Amino acid sequence: MPFDKDKLKKKDEEKLEEMQREIDEHDESSEELADAEAATEVVEDVPEEKDELEELKEKLAEDEERYKRLQADFENFRRRTRQEKEELSALVVQNFITELLPMVDNFERAMAAEATDAAAFQQGVDMIFNQLMEVLKNRGLEKIETKDAKFDPNFHQAVMRVENPELEDDTIAMELQKGYMVKGKVIRPSMVQVVSN
């Protein structure tokens, strides 16, 4: 089941901003009431001011109730969002493992076969490897290319410097371990030897 993590995150952020605005509005109303209550002692003898004060008190009580409901809604939203993320994560893992199960079956068949034909066994392992790489590629895995490339610390990890007058400085002389990206993000840099003359 495909999903758009950025879309979900944006929706959550919009909901949080809306709730924060309502909380801020409540805080402003509370300040108005505090000012009105401070003025109560001064205006007790004036009937119009008493009525206005009562209206403000009623408004504050309504705002307090709305504030409490908003807090409860916010907590429910956070709990529901956390639960949805956990369920989505579990679903992604389940789907990925389902894609890997045919390879597990092929490995079991290869291990159960008699070890008399080494060439057939090697061919079977190659097929399983290709099947695995296809599943990973479909999930966004990309190999970081190092052949004839210049060293880039964003994609490569230099573990050795070697001299080679035939190549320019900072050219990758040899890849010691392959590096990979998933959807453009490096998850493991290539481990390389770099030319330094």
Rosetta silent file (secondary structure, phi, psi, omega in degrees, C-alpha in Angstrom):
SEQUENCE: MPFDKDKLKKKDEEKLEEMQREIDEHDESSEELADAEAATEVVEDVPEEKDELEELKEKLAEDEERYKRLQADFENFRRRTRQEKEELSALVVQNFITELLPMVDNFERAMAAEATDAAAFQQGVDMIFNQLMEVLKNRGLEKIETKDAKFDPNFHQAVMRVENPELEDDTIAMELQKGYMVKGKVIRPSMVQVVSN
SCORE:     score description
SCORE:     0.000 S_00000001
   1 L     0.000  112.917 -178.643    0.000    0.000    0.000 S_00000001
   2 L   -72.226  148.938  177.004    1.749    3.200   -1.116 S_00000001
   3 L  -144.191  159.260 -178.677    1.709    6.197    1.214 S_00000001
   4 L  -115.923   97.126 -176.997    2.920    9.747    1.166 S_00000001
   5 H   -59.461  -40.400 -178.982    4.772   10.474    4.400 S_00000001
   6 H   -64.035  -39.139  179.719    5.209   14.171    3.510 S_00000001
   7 H   -64.769  -43.653  177.663    1.468   14.560    2.902 S_00000001
   8 H   -63.194  -42.676 -178.992    0.648   12.990    6.280 S_00000001
   9 H   -63.521  -42.411  179.669    3.241   15.144    8.020 S_00000001
  10 H   -63.493  -42.017  179.135    1.869   18.331    6.399 S_00000001
  11 H   -62.016  -43.528  178.332   -1.684   17.402    7.437 S_00000001
  12 H   -62.842  -42.851 -179.539   -0.520   16.823   11.039 S_00000001
  13 H   -63.539  -40.461  178.281    1.344   20.145   11.094 S_00000001
  14 H   -62.744  -42.395  179.218   -1.730   22.029    9.831 S_00000001
  15 H   -63.938  -42.366  178.934   -3.908   20.430   12.531 S_00000001
  16 H   -63.776  -40.703  178.722   -1.339   21.316   15.220 S_00000001
  17 H   -63.728  -41.701  178.816   -1.156   24.926   13.994 S_00000001
  18 H   -61.967  -44.577  178.755   -4.949   25.230   14.095 S_00000001
  19 H   -64.151  -38.991  179.783   -5.046   23.875   17.644 S_00000001
  20 H   -64.765  -38.665  177.326   -2.217   26.211   18.690 S_00000001
  21 H   -61.211  -44.047  179.822   -4.144   29.229   17.301 S_00000001
  22 H   -64.462  -38.683  177.463   -7.196   28.259   19.336 S_00000001
  23 H   -64.522  -42.317  178.404   -5.072   27.879   22.476 S_00000001
  24 H   -61.997  -41.609  177.596   -3.523   31.311   21.869 S_00000001
  25 H   -61.215  -39.479  178.724   -7.004   32.836   21.459 S_00000001
  26 H   -64.367  -41.933  179.437   -8.016   31.277   24.761 S_00000001
  27 H   -60.283  -39.384  178.187   -4.958   32.730   26.477 S_00000001
  28 H   -65.227  -41.231  178.357   -5.903   36.209   25.204 S_00000001
  29 H   -63.355  -38.663  179.028   -9.472   35.788   26.523 S_00000001
  30 H   -63.342  -38.685  177.973   -8.089   34.725   29.897 S_00000001
  31 H   -65.123  -40.558  178.256   -5.991   37.887   30.056 S_00000001
  32 H   -61.340  -42.649 -179.661   -9.061   40.012   29.268 S_00000001
  33 H   -65.862  -40.855  178.749  -10.983   38.350   32.081 S_00000001
  34 H   -59.431  -40.755  177.009   -8.135   38.856   34.520 S_00000001
  35 H   -64.230  -41.617 -179.330   -8.191   42.565   33.672 S_00000001
  36 H   -65.966  -40.723  179.056  -11.966   42.644   34.091 S_00000001
  37 H   -65.726  -35.594  177.362  -11.804   40.900   37.474 S_00000001
  38 H   -64.393  -31.920 -179.628   -9.186   43.387   38.631 S_00000001
  39 H   -83.293   -9.795 -176.484  -11.576   46.163   37.704 S_00000001
  40 H   -57.361  -46.702 -176.795  -14.489   44.476   39.539 S_00000001
  41 H   -60.086  -32.158 -177.208  -13.690   46.001   42.869 S_00000001
  42 H   -76.602  -34.428 -170.275  -13.721   49.473   41.329 S_00000001
  43 H  -103.256   11.579 -175.816  -17.018   49.125   39.448 S_00000001
  44 L   -58.658  -28.255 -176.531  -19.217   47.266   41.968 S_00000001
  45 L   -86.102   -9.123 -176.604  -21.365   50.360   42.510 S_00000001
  46 L  -103.526  116.290 -174.538  -22.066   50.962   38.771 S_00000001
  47 H   -62.719  -40.504 -179.380  -24.886   48.692   37.388 S_00000001
  48 H   -63.452  -38.991 -179.595  -23.858   48.870   33.685 S_00000001
  49 H   -69.235  -32.899  177.469  -20.336   47.870   34.550 S_00000001
  50 H   -63.880  -43.402  179.197  -21.646   44.985   36.658 S_00000001
  51 H   -62.319  -43.305  178.998  -23.603   43.685   33.652 S_00000001
  52 H   -63.067  -39.897  178.844  -20.544   43.960   31.433 S_00000001
  53 H   -64.534  -41.502  178.027  -18.498   42.158   34.047 S_00000001
  54 H   -62.297  -41.578  177.517  -21.063   39.346   34.225 S_00000001
  55 H   -60.732  -42.569  178.911  -20.975   39.027   30.426 S_00000001
  56 H   -64.393  -39.021  178.675  -17.197   38.799   30.534 S_00000001
  57 H   -64.262  -42.426  177.836  -17.383   36.137   33.240 S_00000001
  58 H   -63.010  -42.339  178.552  -19.847   34.101   31.157 S_00000001
  59 H   -62.279  -41.397  178.755  -17.622   34.474   28.101 S_00000001
  60 H   -64.139  -40.979  179.004  -14.639   33.333   30.124 S_00000001
  61 H   -62.226  -41.410  177.268  -16.531   30.285   31.397 S_00000001
  62 H   -63.724  -44.185  179.651  -17.439   29.394   27.803 S_00000001
  63 H   -63.777  -38.089  177.808  -13.844   29.927   26.703 S_00000001
  64 H   -61.759  -44.162  179.468  -12.580   27.762   29.585 S_00000001
  65 H   -63.613  -43.391  178.561  -14.917   24.955   28.536 S_00000001
  66 H   -63.355  -39.282  179.122  -13.843   25.308   24.905 S_00000001
  67 H   -62.297  -44.379  179.619  -10.194   25.313   25.998 S_00000001
  68 H   -64.035  -41.421  177.550  -10.650   22.074   27.956 S_00000001
  69 H   -63.258  -40.702  179.428  -12.368   20.436   24.976 S_00000001
  70 H   -62.867  -42.746  177.039   -9.556   21.630   22.719 S_00000001
  71 H   -60.813  -43.018  179.092   -6.932   20.164   25.047 S_00000001
  72 H   -64.543  -42.824  177.773   -8.777   16.822   25.066 S_00000001
  73 H   -61.019  -40.903 -179.103   -9.090   16.914   21.267 S_00000001
  74 H   -63.628  -44.361  178.419   -5.386   17.682   20.984 S_00000001
  75 H   -64.233  -40.887  177.306   -4.408   14.744   23.211 S_00000001
  76 H   -63.718  -40.658  178.539   -6.729   12.440   21.255 S_00000001
  77 H   -62.026  -45.388  179.310   -5.233   13.714   18.002 S_00000001
  78 H   -61.993  -44.183 -179.929   -1.672   13.046   19.233 S_00000001
  79 H   -63.908  -45.381 -179.346   -2.588    9.548   20.428 S_00000001
  80 H   -64.122  -41.478  178.976   -4.423    8.740   17.181 S_00000001
  81 H   -63.245  -44.170  178.437   -1.550   10.092   15.051 S_00000001
  82 H   -61.190  -43.303 -179.987    1.013    8.039   16.997 S_00000001
  83 H   -64.607  -42.394  179.179   -1.137    4.922   16.622 S_00000001
  84 H   -63.032  -40.375  179.074   -1.611    5.510   12.871 S_00000001
  85 H   -64.290  -41.195  178.598    2.152    5.936   12.402 S_00000001
  86 H   -63.960  -42.161  179.539    2.830    2.690   14.276 S_00000001
  87 H   -66.028  -40.571  179.164    0.240    0.842   12.180 S_00000001
  88 H   -64.831  -42.214  178.424    1.635    2.310    8.960 S_00000001
  89 H   -62.011  -43.639  178.791    5.170    1.345    9.945 S_00000001
  90 H   -63.117  -38.967  179.625    4.061   -2.217   10.707 S_00000001
  91 H   -65.376  -41.375  178.635    2.271   -2.403    7.359 S_00000001
  92 H   -61.802  -45.362  179.357    5.371   -1.220    5.470 S_00000001
  93 H   -62.611  -43.060  179.764    7.516   -3.854    7.221 S_00000001
  94 H   -61.227  -45.016  179.994    4.934   -6.570    6.505 S_00000001
  95 H   -63.358  -40.622 -179.485    4.778   -5.669    2.817 S_00000001
  96 H   -65.105  -44.533  179.345    8.575   -5.610    2.541 S_00000001
  97 H   -64.622  -37.494  176.940    8.950   -9.001    4.231 S_00000001
  98 H   -59.507  -38.125  177.786    6.240  -10.415    1.948 S_00000001
  99 H   -68.408  -27.395 -178.421    8.352   -9.326   -1.034 S_00000001
 100 H   -84.798  -18.968 -175.434   11.406  -11.098    0.450 S_00000001
 101 H   -58.401  -38.346  177.048    9.676  -14.421    1.160 S_00000001
 102 H   -59.314  -31.495  177.878   10.143  -15.855   -2.376 S_00000001
 103 H   -70.510  -37.567  176.416   13.907  -15.433   -1.881 S_00000001
 104 H   -60.705  -43.872  178.062   13.731  -17.299    1.424 S_00000001
 105 H   -59.131  -44.378 -179.416   11.945  -20.118   -0.418 S_00000001
 106 H   -65.540  -38.113  176.333   14.660  -20.169   -3.099 S_00000001
 107 H   -63.285  -42.433  179.410   17.432  -20.257   -0.478 S_00000001
 108 H   -62.580  -40.394  177.456   15.722  -23.203    1.237 S_00000001
 109 H   -63.970  -42.177 -179.376   15.489  -25.039   -2.094 S_00000001
 110 H   -64.159  -40.607 -179.157   19.172  -24.335   -2.816 S_00000001
 111 H   -71.654  -27.362 -179.819   20.245  -25.603    0.608 S_00000001
 112 H   -81.120  -20.308 -178.796   18.119  -28.743    0.234 S_00000001
 113 L   -70.353  154.895  178.206   19.600  -29.603   -3.191 S_00000001
 114 L   -70.209  144.004 -175.368   22.482  -32.006   -3.438 S_00000001
 115 L   -88.478   35.219 -178.336   25.872  -30.321   -3.552 S_00000001
 116 L   -88.609  -27.144 -177.104   27.071  -32.300   -6.576 S_00000001
 117 L  -112.138   93.405 -177.010   26.609  -29.595   -9.219 S_00000001
 118 H   -65.284  -35.875 -178.804   28.564  -26.504   -8.169 S_00000001
 119 H   -65.948  -41.960  179.064   27.759  -24.602  -11.369 S_00000001
 120 H   -66.428  -38.461  178.391   23.999  -25.061  -10.895 S_00000001
 121 H   -63.562  -45.414  178.901   24.316  -24.023   -7.250 S_00000001
 122 H   -61.521  -41.777  179.043   26.250  -20.872   -8.247 S_00000001
 123 H   -63.039  -40.138  178.370   23.647  -20.054  -10.898 S_00000001
 124 H   -63.822  -42.650  178.599   20.862  -20.433   -8.300 S_00000001
 125 H   -64.823  -40.798  176.878   22.646  -18.114   -5.858 S_00000001
 126 H   -60.057  -41.340  179.839   23.131  -15.554   -8.652 S_00000001
 127 H   -64.822  -41.622  179.024   19.416  -15.716   -9.452 S_00000001
 128 H   -64.584  -42.434  178.654   18.489  -15.196   -5.798 S_00000001
 129 H   -60.643  -45.137  179.411   20.901  -12.235   -5.558 S_00000001
 130 H   -63.535  -37.757  177.841   19.390  -10.655   -8.670 S_00000001
 131 H   -64.241  -43.034  178.125   15.903  -11.202   -7.269 S_00000001
 132 H   -62.522  -46.681 -178.830   16.911   -9.508   -3.996 S_00000001
 133 H   -63.871  -33.303  178.065   18.487   -6.538   -5.783 S_00000001
 134 H   -66.885  -42.487  177.805   15.337   -6.114   -7.901 S_00000001
 135 H   -62.153  -45.563 -179.151   13.133   -5.971   -4.781 S_00000001
 136 H   -65.849  -38.327  178.060   15.481   -3.433   -3.169 S_00000001
 137 H   -63.379  -40.852  177.923   15.653   -1.377   -6.380 S_00000001
 138 H   -64.714  -23.645  177.929   11.855   -1.261   -6.514 S_00000001
 139 L   -89.619    1.956  174.720   11.955    0.101   -2.957 S_00000001
 140 L   106.832    5.732 -179.586   14.270    2.947   -4.017 S_00000001
 141 E   -73.698  132.705  176.572   17.751    1.477   -3.473 S_00000001
 142 E  -131.386  140.391  176.170   20.451    2.932   -5.735 S_00000001
 143 E   -82.808  137.987  175.757   24.129    2.040   -5.895 S_00000001
 144 L   -80.910  120.872 -178.061   26.545    4.956   -5.563 S_00000001
 145 L   -78.008  136.037 -179.999   28.716    4.968   -8.666 S_00000001
 146 L  -123.744  -13.669 -176.397   32.445    5.307   -8.097 S_00000001
 147 L   -64.692  125.527  179.387   33.957    4.314  -11.448 S_00000001
 148 L    57.639   26.957 -177.863   35.924    7.250  -12.913 S_00000001
 149 L  -101.941  156.666  172.717   34.382    9.528  -10.255 S_00000001
 150 E   -86.526  150.494  178.470   35.933   12.282   -8.176 S_00000001
 151 L   -64.111  130.676  176.363   35.896   11.911   -4.417 S_00000001
 152 L  -133.460  114.055 -176.592   32.804   13.532   -2.865 S_00000001
 153 L   -62.208  -14.602  176.785   32.506   13.359    0.943 S_00000001
 154 L   -74.413  -22.165 -176.152   28.715   13.407    0.595 S_00000001
 155 L  -123.919  -16.792 -173.448   28.807   10.002   -1.118 S_00000001
 156 E  -125.961  150.517  173.669   32.219    8.506   -0.397 S_00000001
 157 E  -119.825  113.632 -179.127   34.294    7.627    2.639 S_00000001
 158 E   -81.271  122.658  178.258   38.031    7.762    1.974 S_00000001
 159 E  -112.039  -14.333  178.312   39.857    5.091    3.951 S_00000001
 160 E  -147.189  148.413  171.800   43.149    5.144    2.027 S_00000001
 161 E  -114.902  133.985 -179.099   45.155    7.573   -0.058 S_00000001
 162 E  -129.644  154.613  175.991   47.263    6.125   -2.859 S_00000001
 163 L   -95.089  134.900  177.227   49.672    7.566   -5.372 S_00000001
 164 L  -155.336   99.515 -176.152   48.896    7.056   -9.035 S_00000001
 165 L   -64.287  -15.621  179.809   50.552    9.438  -11.512 S_00000001
 166 L   -79.333  -16.415 -177.329   48.136    8.302  -14.255 S_00000001
 167 L  -117.235  153.255  177.912   45.120    9.717  -12.378 S_00000001
 168 L   -72.676  158.904  174.160   44.278   13.200  -11.118 S_00000001
 169 L   -60.029  149.624  179.014   44.201   14.027   -7.431 S_00000001
 170 L    66.822   12.754  172.537   40.921   13.217   -5.652 S_00000001
 171 E   -84.273  144.899  178.305   40.006   10.588   -8.259 S_00000001
 172 E   -78.433  119.829 -178.735   38.666    7.343   -6.811 S_00000001
 173 E   -83.595  -39.047 -176.627   41.285    4.657   -7.432 S_00000001
 174 E  -157.157  142.382  174.314   39.331    1.690   -6.065 S_00000001
 175 E   -94.309  124.515 -179.525   36.034    0.938   -4.374 S_00000001
 176 E   -94.617  -30.096  176.633   36.537   -1.207   -1.265 S_00000001
 177 E  -149.490  133.864 -177.909   32.877   -1.429   -0.250 S_00000001
 178 L   -67.172  145.755  175.430   29.795   -0.428   -2.231 S_00000001
 179 L  -110.811  156.662 -176.081   27.722    2.489   -1.052 S_00000001
 180 E  -138.426  152.046  173.396   23.969    2.868   -1.381 S_00000001
 181 E  -124.385  153.212  171.855   21.254    5.507   -1.403 S_00000001
 182 E  -122.498  115.675 -179.658   17.522    5.148   -0.887 S_00000001
 183 L    50.926   45.522  174.506   15.462    7.656   -2.858 S_00000001
 184 L    86.354   -6.521  179.794   18.401   10.033   -3.121 S_00000001
 185 E  -104.668  127.474 -178.240   19.468    9.842    0.554 S_00000001
 186 E   -69.308  124.604  175.443   22.801    8.179    1.356 S_00000001
 187 E  -104.985  -21.530  173.184   22.335    5.292    3.769 S_00000001
 188 E  -155.173  118.654  179.403   25.911    4.021    3.454 S_00000001
 189 L   -71.525  155.487  175.920   28.730    5.887    1.711 S_00000001
 190 E   -71.728  135.207  176.400   31.084    4.009   -0.625 S_00000001
 191 E   -90.244  120.378 -169.346   34.354    3.075    1.061 S_00000001
 192 E  -135.973  159.884  166.342   37.090    4.092   -1.372 S_00000001
 193 E   -96.054  137.075 -176.499   40.786    4.614   -2.047 S_00000001
 194 E  -120.060  139.062  179.899   41.502    8.143   -3.242 S_00000001
 195 E   -74.403  131.275  175.169   44.413    9.305   -5.412 S_00000001
 196 L  -141.648   99.122 -176.801   46.737   11.777   -3.731 S_00000001
 197 L   -88.326    0.000    0.000   49.914   12.473   -5.703 S_00000001
